[in-house]
């Protein structure tokens, strides 16, 4: 059961980190009649850095979510497992399920914060952001 938890957690971590596009996603900016067009590249670099600081780094967020979810899942699983005669198996199953879910939730939450902060920063600098 521990092996399943470890493998599942690693696969989820790689999936979420791979899907998290903090290093590659940029907002779409309509440059037509943009009075700040000359600053577009500089603003994108600066806003990206600010968005990363605001959101937290996604792999770290995934790890924290997985740890918290795993701890809650282990406790819950142990209690349920004890009722059915195997607290250890229940704890392992609960830790795996909640660890994976917690990691995914925190990773996706950090990604959404990143995109929102990046877009807001660009808008505040006078650019027309479409997404």
C-alpha positions as CSV (number, residue, x, y, z in Angstrom):
1,X,0.0,0.0,0.0
2,X,2.9,2.4,0.8
3,X,4.3,1.7,-2.7
4,X,1.0,2.6,-4.3
5,X,0.9,5.8,-2.3
6,X,4.4,6.8,-3.2
7,X,4.0,6.0,-6.9
8,X,0.6,7.7,-7.1
9,X,1.9,10.8,-5.3
10,X,4.9,11.0,-7.6
11,X,2.7,10.6,-10.7
12,X,0.3,13.3,-9.5
13,X,3.2,15.6,-8.6
14,X,4.6,15.2,-12.1
15,X,1.2,15.7,-13.7
16,X,0.4,18.8,-11.8
17,X,3.8,20.3,-12.2
18,X,3.8,19.4,-15.9
19,X,0.4,21.0,-16.4
20,X,1.3,24.0,-14.3
21,X,2.4,26.6,-16.8
22,X,4.0,29.2,-14.6
23,X,7.1,29.1,-16.7
24,X,5.3,29.2,-20.1
25,X,1.9,30.8,-19.8
26,X,1.6,34.5,-20.7
27,X,-1.6,36.6,-21.0
28,X,-2.8,37.5,-24.5
29,X,-2.4,41.2,-25.0
30,X,-4.2,43.1,-27.7
31,X,-1.5,45.5,-29.0
32,X,-3.8,47.5,-31.3
33,X,-3.7,51.2,-30.1
34,X,-1.7,50.2,-27.0
35,X,-0.1,53.4,-25.7
36,X,2.4,51.4,-23.7
37,X,3.5,49.1,-26.5
38,X,7.2,50.1,-26.2
39,X,7.1,48.7,-22.6
40,X,5.3,45.5,-23.4
41,X,8.3,43.1,-23.1
42,X,9.6,44.8,-20.0
43,X,6.2,44.8,-18.4
44,X,5.7,41.1,-19.2
45,X,9.0,40.2,-17.5
46,X,8.3,42.2,-14.4
47,X,4.7,41.1,-14.1
48,X,5.7,37.5,-14.5
49,X,8.2,37.8,-11.6
50,X,5.5,39.5,-9.5
51,X,2.9,36.9,-10.3
52,X,5.3,34.1,-9.2
53,X,5.9,35.8,-5.9
54,X,2.2,36.4,-5.3
55,X,1.1,32.8,-6.1
56,X,3.8,30.8,-4.5
57,X,5.9,28.4,-6.6
58,X,3.6,25.6,-7.8
59,X,5.8,22.6,-6.9
60,X,6.1,23.8,-3.4
61,X,2.3,24.3,-3.2
62,X,1.7,20.8,-4.5
63,X,4.1,19.4,-1.9
64,X,2.4,21.3,1.0
65,X,-1.0,20.3,-0.2
66,X,0.0,16.6,-0.5
67,X,1.5,16.6,3.0
68,X,-1.5,18.2,4.6
69,X,-4.0,16.1,2.7
70,X,-2.0,13.0,3.4
71,X,-2.0,13.7,7.2
72,X,-5.7,14.3,7.2
73,X,-6.4,11.3,5.0
74,X,-4.2,9.0,7.2
75,X,-6.1,10.0,10.4
76,X,-9.5,9.6,8.7
77,X,-8.5,6.4,7.0
78,X,-7.1,5.0,10.3
79,X,-10.4,5.7,12.1
80,X,-12.5,4.1,9.3
81,X,-10.0,1.2,8.9
82,X,-10.2,0.5,12.6
83,X,-13.9,0.0,12.4
84,X,-13.4,-2.5,9.7
85,X,-10.5,-4.3,11.4
86,X,-7.4,-2.7,9.8
87,X,-6.4,0.8,10.9
88,X,-3.0,0.5,9.1
89,X,-4.5,-0.2,5.7
90,X,-7.2,2.4,6.2
91,X,-4.5,5.0,7.1
92,X,-2.5,4.1,4.0
93,X,-5.5,4.3,1.7
94,X,-6.7,7.6,3.3
95,X,-3.2,9.1,3.1
96,X,-2.9,8.2,-0.6
97,X,-6.3,9.5,-1.6
98,X,-6.2,12.7,0.4
99,X,-2.5,13.4,-0.4
100,X,-3.1,13.2,-4.1
101,X,-6.2,15.3,-3.9
102,X,-4.6,17.9,-1.6
103,X,-1.6,18.2,-3.9
104,X,-3.7,18.6,-7.0
105,X,-5.9,21.2,-5.3
106,X,-3.0,23.4,-4.0
107,X,-1.2,23.2,-7.4
108,X,-4.2,24.3,-9.4
109,X,-5.0,27.0,-6.8
110,X,-1.5,28.4,-7.1
111,X,-1.7,28.3,-10.9
112,X,-5.0,30.2,-10.9
113,X,-3.5,32.9,-8.6
114,X,-0.5,33.2,-10.9
115,X,-2.6,33.8,-14.0
116,X,-4.8,36.3,-12.2
117,X,-1.9,38.2,-10.8
118,X,-0.1,38.3,-14.1
119,X,-3.1,39.5,-16.0
120,X,-4.0,42.1,-13.4
121,X,-0.4,43.4,-13.4
122,X,-0.5,43.9,-17.1
123,X,-3.9,45.6,-17.0
124,X,-2.7,47.9,-14.3
125,X,0.2,48.9,-16.5
126,X,-2.2,50.0,-19.2
127,X,-2.3,47.0,-21.5
128,X,-5.4,45.5,-23.0
129,X,-5.4,41.9,-21.7
130,X,-7.8,39.4,-23.3
131,X,-7.5,36.4,-21.0
